[in-house]
């Protein structure tokens, strides 16, 4: 069982997948930072100095200046501003992945499919036979 596990781990696909997951996680952090630290502050400024991370609805009523203050008071909240940030993260990540896959597909050289050997016709019965055949399987004529 240990040998089978070692063979499984050493296969190229598993290592490629592991590297992809690690790079994807790191890239996700970059996109998250870009959205939260670069894009949303500009969008908030354009929309009248709105901080999207503190847009929420208190489910118990009352007024709280931030989500953290409402959470500290034990008030349940609907954090729609954080949801908007996360949705924008997803859209940006999906667009970037789409562009990467599209570019990779253009760069990938597809192997020409191996063409099947074209059968030849038996000179006696005209049925299709394999190119390497020395006797027709239909009429048993020597070729």
Phi and psi in degrees as GROMACS dihedral restraints (atoms count N, CA, C in turn):
[ dihedral_restraints ]
;  ai    aj    ak    al  type     phi  dphi    fc
    3     4     5     6     1   -63.8    20    10
    4     5     6     7     1   -39.3    20    10
    6     7     8     9     1   -65.6    20    10
    7     8     9    10     1   -40.6    20    10
    9    10    11    12     1   -64.1    20    10
   10    11    12    13     1   -40.4    20    10
   12    13    14    15     1   -64.0    20    10
   13    14    15    16     1   -42.4    20    10
   15    16    17    18     1   -61.8    20    10
   16    17    18    19     1   -43.3    20    10
   18    19    20    21     1   -62.6    20    10
   19    20    21    22     1   -41.0    20    10
   21    22    23    24     1   -62.8    20    10
   22    23    24    25     1   -44.3    20    10
   24    25    26    27     1   -69.1    20    10
   25    26    27    28     1   -36.6    20    10
   27    28    29    30     1   -77.3    20    10
   28    29    30    31     1   -16.5    20    10
   30    31    32    33     1   -57.7    20    10
   31    32    33    34     1   144.1    20    10
   33    34    35    36     1   -60.7    20    10
   34    35    36    37     1   -36.8    20    10
   36    37    38    39     1   -64.6    20    10
   37    38    39    40     1   -38.8    20    10
   39    40    41    42     1   -67.6    20    10
   40    41    42    43     1   -42.8    20    10
   42    43    44    45     1   -66.3    20    10
   43    44    45    46     1   -40.6    20    10
   45    46    47    48     1   -61.7    20    10
   46    47    48    49     1   -42.0    20    10
   48    49    50    51     1   -63.5    20    10
   49    50    51    52     1   -43.1    20    10
   51    52    53    54     1   -62.3    20    10
   52    53    54    55     1   -44.2    20    10
   54    55    56    57     1   -63.7    20    10
   55    56    57    58     1   -41.4    20    10
   57    58    59    60     1   -62.4    20    10
   58    59    60    61     1   -40.7    20    10
   60    61    62    63     1   -65.6    20    10
   61    62    63    64     1   -42.8    20    10
   63    64    65    66     1   -64.8    20    10
   64    65    66    67     1   -45.8    20    10
   66    67    68    69     1   -65.8    20    10
   67    68    69    70     1   -39.2    20    10
   69    70    71    72     1   -62.3    20    10
   70    71    72    73     1   -40.3    20    10
   72    73    74    75     1   -64.6    20    10
   73    74    75    76     1   -42.9    20    10
   75    76    77    78     1   -65.7    20    10
   76    77    78    79     1   -40.6    20    10
   78    79    80    81     1   -65.9    20    10
   79    80    81    82     1   -35.9    20    10
   81    82    83    84     1   -60.7    20    10
   82    83    84    85     1   -39.0    20    10
   84    85    86    87     1   -65.4    20    10
   85    86    87    88     1   -37.6    20    10
   87    88    89    90     1   -65.4    20    10
   88    89    90    91     1   -45.6    20    10
   90    91    92    93     1   -64.1    20    10
   91    92    93    94     1   -41.8    20    10
   93    94    95    96     1   -59.7    20    10
   94    95    96    97     1   -44.2    20    10
   96    97    98    99     1   -65.6    20    10
   97    98    99   100     1   -40.6    20    10
   99   100   101   102     1   -61.7    20    10
  100   101   102   103     1   -42.2    20    10
  102   103   104   105     1   -67.5    20    10
  103   104   105   106     1   -52.0    20    10
  105   106   107   108     1   -72.1    20    10
  106   107   108   109     1   -34.4    20    10
  108   109   110   111     1  -102.0    20    10
  109   110   111   112     1   -20.3    20    10
  111   112   113   114     1  -117.0    20    10
  112   113   114   115     1   -49.1    20    10
  114   115   116   117     1   -80.2    20    10
  115   116   117   118     1   -52.7    20    10
  117   118   119   120     1   -64.8    20    10
  118   119   120   121     1   -36.2    20    10
  120   121   122   123     1   -61.6    20    10
  121   122   123   124     1   -37.5    20    10
  123   124   125   126     1   -68.3    20    10
  124   125   126   127     1   -44.1    20    10
  126   127   128   129     1   -61.8    20    10
  127   128   129   130     1   -42.9    20    10
  129   130   131   132     1   -62.3    20    10
  130   131   132   133     1   -39.2    20    10
  132   133   134   135     1   -66.2    20    10
  133   134   135   136     1   -43.0    20    10
  135   136   137   138     1   -64.4    20    10
  136   137   138   139     1   -34.3    20    10
  138   139   140   141     1   -88.3    20    10
  139   140   141   142     1    15.6    20    10
  141   142   143   144     1    97.8    20    10
  142   143   144   145     1    41.9    20    10
  144   145   146   147     1    58.6    20    10
  145   146   147   148     1    47.4    20    10
  147   148   149   150     1   -92.9    20    10
  148   149   150   151     1   130.3    20    10
  150   151   152   153     1   -96.3    20    10
  151   152   153   154     1   105.3    20    10
  153   154   155   156     1   -63.7    20    10
  154   155   156   157     1   -29.5    20    10
  156   157   158   159     1   -69.0    20    10
  157   158   159   160     1   -15.6    20    10
  159   160   161   162     1  -112.3    20    10
  160   161   162   163     1    22.2    20    10
  162   163   164   165     1   -89.1    20    10
  163   164   165   166     1   117.1    20    10
  165   166   167   168     1  -156.3    20    10
  166   167   168   169     1   164.5    20    10
  168   169   170   171     1  -120.6    20    10
  169   170   171   172     1   126.0    20    10
  171   172   173   174     1   -79.4    20    10
  172   173   174   175     1   126.3    20    10
  174   175   176   177     1   -82.6    20    10
  175   176   177   178     1   -12.5    20    10
  177   178   179   180     1  -103.6    20    10
  178   179   180   181     1     0.8    20    10
  180   181   182   183     1    85.8    20    10
  181   182   183   184     1  -178.1    20    10
  183   184   185   186     1    89.7    20    10
  184   185   186   187     1   166.3    20    10
  186   187   188   189     1  -119.7    20    10
  187   188   189   190     1   129.0    20    10
  189   190   191   192     1  -131.4    20    10
  190   191   192   193     1   138.4    20    10
  192   193   194   195     1   -71.5    20    10
  193   194   195   196     1   -31.3    20    10
  195   196   197   198     1  -138.2    20    10
  196   197   198   199     1   166.7    20    10
  198   199   200   201     1   -64.0    20    10
  199   200   201   202     1   -40.6    20    10
  201   202   203   204     1   -60.8    20    10
  202   203   204   205     1   -39.7    20    10
  204   205   206   207     1   -66.8    20    10
  205   206   207   208     1   -38.8    20    10
  207   208   209   210     1   -67.8    20    10
  208   209   210   211     1   -40.7    20    10
  210   211   212   213     1   -64.9    20    10
  211   212   213   214     1   -40.4    20    10
  213   214   215   216     1   -63.2    20    10
  214   215   216   217     1   -31.6    20    10
  216   217   218   219     1   -82.8    20    10
  217   218   219   220     1    -2.7    20    10
  219   220   221   222     1    77.0    20    10
  220   221   222   223     1    23.3    20    10
  222   223   224   225     1   -92.3    20    10
  223   224   225   226     1   129.7    20    10
  225   226   227   228     1   -71.7    20    10
  226   227   228   229     1   139.5    20    10
  228   229   230   231     1  -133.6    20    10
  229   230   231   232     1   153.4    20    10
  231   232   233   234     1  -102.4    20    10
  232   233   234   235     1   108.9    20    10
  234   235   236   237     1   -93.2    20    10
  235   236   237   238     1    74.5    20    10
  237   238   239   240     1   -72.7    20    10
  238   239   240   241     1   -23.4    20    10
  240   241   242   243     1   -68.2    20    10
  241   242   243   244     1   -43.4    20    10
  243   244   245   246     1   -65.4    20    10
  244   245   246   247     1   -37.1    20    10
  246   247   248   249     1   -62.0    20    10
  247   248   249   250     1   -41.9    20    10
  249   250   251   252     1   -61.9    20    10
  250   251   252   253     1   -41.4    20    10
  252   253   254   255     1   -60.4    20    10
  253   254   255   256     1   -44.5    20    10
  255   256   257   258     1   -66.7    20    10
  256   257   258   259     1   -39.9    20    10
  258   259   260   261     1   -64.4    20    10
  259   260   261   262     1   -40.0    20    10
  261   262   263   264     1   -66.3    20    10
  262   263   264   265     1   -38.8    20    10
  264   265   266   267     1   -54.2    20    10
  265   266   267   268     1   -48.0    20    10
  267   268   269   270     1   -62.4    20    10
  268   269   270   271     1   -45.1    20    10
  270   271   272   273     1   -62.8    20    10
  271   272   273   274     1   -44.1    20    10
  273   274   275   276     1   -64.6    20    10
  274   275   276   277     1   -44.7    20    10
  276   277   278   279     1   -61.5    20    10
  277   278   279   280     1   -43.5    20    10
  279   280   281   282     1   -63.6    20    10
  280   281   282   283     1   -41.0    20    10
  282   283   284   285     1   -64.2    20    10
  283   284   285   286     1   -43.7    20    10
  285   286   287   288     1   -65.3    20    10
  286   287   288   289     1   -43.7    20    10
  288   289   290   291     1   -63.4    20    10
  289   290   291   292     1   -40.8    20    10
  291   292   293   294     1   -58.7    20    10
  292   293   294   295     1   -45.5    20    10
  294   295   296   297     1   -65.4    20    10
  295   296   297   298     1   -38.9    20    10
  297   298   299   300     1   -64.9    20    10
  298   299   300   301     1   -45.8    20    10
  300   301   302   303     1   -65.5    20    10
  301   302   303   304     1   -41.2    20    10
  303   304   305   306     1   -62.3    20    10
  304   305   306   307     1   -43.8    20    10
  306   307   308   309     1   -66.7    20    10
  307   308   309   310     1   -42.1    20    10
  309   310   311   312     1   -63.8    20    10
  310   311   312   313     1   -38.0    20    10
  312   313   314   315     1   -66.1    20    10
  313   314   315   316     1   -34.8    20    10
  315   316   317   318     1   -68.2    20    10
  316   317   318   319     1   -38.9    20    10
  318   319   320   321     1   -78.0    20    10
  319   320   321   322     1   -26.2    20    10
  321   322   323   324     1   -69.1    20    10
  322   323   324   325     1   128.0    20    10
  324   325   326   327     1   -91.1    20    10
  325   326   327   328     1   116.5    20    10
  327   328   329   330     1   -79.1    20    10
  328   329   330   331     1   135.1    20    10
  330   331   332   333     1   -70.1    20    10
  331   332   333   334     1   141.1    20    10
  333   334   335   336     1   -67.7    20    10
  334   335   336   337     1   131.6    20    10
  336   337   338   339     1   -64.5    20    10
  337   338   339   340     1   138.4    20    10
  339   340   341   342     1   -67.7    20    10
  340   341   342   343     1   122.2    20    10
  342   343   344   345     1   -80.2    20    10
  343   344   345   346     1   140.1    20    10
  345   346   347   348     1   -70.7    20    10
  346   347   348   349     1   143.7    20    10
  348   349   350   351     1   -63.2    20    10
  349   350   351   352     1   136.0    20    10
  351   352   353   354     1   -76.9    20    10
  352   353   354   355     1   128.1    20    10
  354   355   356   357     1   -71.5    20    10
  355   356   357   358     1   150.1    20    10
  357   358   359   360     1  -101.4    20    10
  358   359   360   361     1   164.7    20    10
  360   361   362   363     1   -94.4    20    10
  361   362   363   364     1   138.3    20    10
  363   364   365   366     1   -65.8    20    10
  364   365   366   367     1   130.8    20    10
  366   367   368   369     1   -68.6    20    10
  367   368   369   370     1   -15.3    20    10
  369   370   371   372     1   -96.9    20    10
  370   371   372   373     1   -52.3    20    10
  372   373   374   375     1  -105.8    20    10
  373   374   375   376     1    -5.7    20    10
  375   376   377   378     1    66.5    20    10
  376   377   378   379     1    15.4    20    10
  378   379   380   381     1   -82.8    20    10
  379   380   381   382     1   157.7    20    10
  381   382   383   384     1   -75.6    20    10
  382   383   384   385     1   132.1    20    10
  384   385   386   387     1  -132.6    20    10
  385   386   387   388     1   157.7    20    10
  387   388   389   390     1   -65.7    20    10
  388   389   390   391     1   149.2    20    10
  390   391   392   393     1   -63.0    20    10
  391   392   393   394     1   -29.4    20    10
  393   394   395   396     1   -90.3    20    10
  394   395   396   397     1    -1.6    20    10
  396   397   398   399     1   -67.2    20    10
  397   398   399   400     1   142.7    20    10
  399   400   401   402     1  -108.7    20    10
  400   401   402   403     1   -10.0    20    10
  402   403   404   405     1  -141.1    20    10
  403   404   405   406     1   137.4    20    10
  405   406   407   408     1   -71.7    20    10
  406   407   408   409     1   127.3    20    10
  408   409   410   411     1   -73.6    20    10
  409   410   411   412     1   -13.9    20    10
  411   412   413   414     1   -91.6    20    10
  412   413   414   415     1   -51.2    20    10
  414   415   416   417     1  -107.3    20    10
  415   416   417   418     1    -1.1    20    10
  417   418   419   420     1    59.1    20    10
  418   419   420   421     1    23.0    20    10
  420   421   422   423     1   -73.0    20    10
  421   422   423   424     1   144.8    20    10
  423   424   425   426     1   -74.0    20    10
  424   425   426   427     1   130.7    20    10
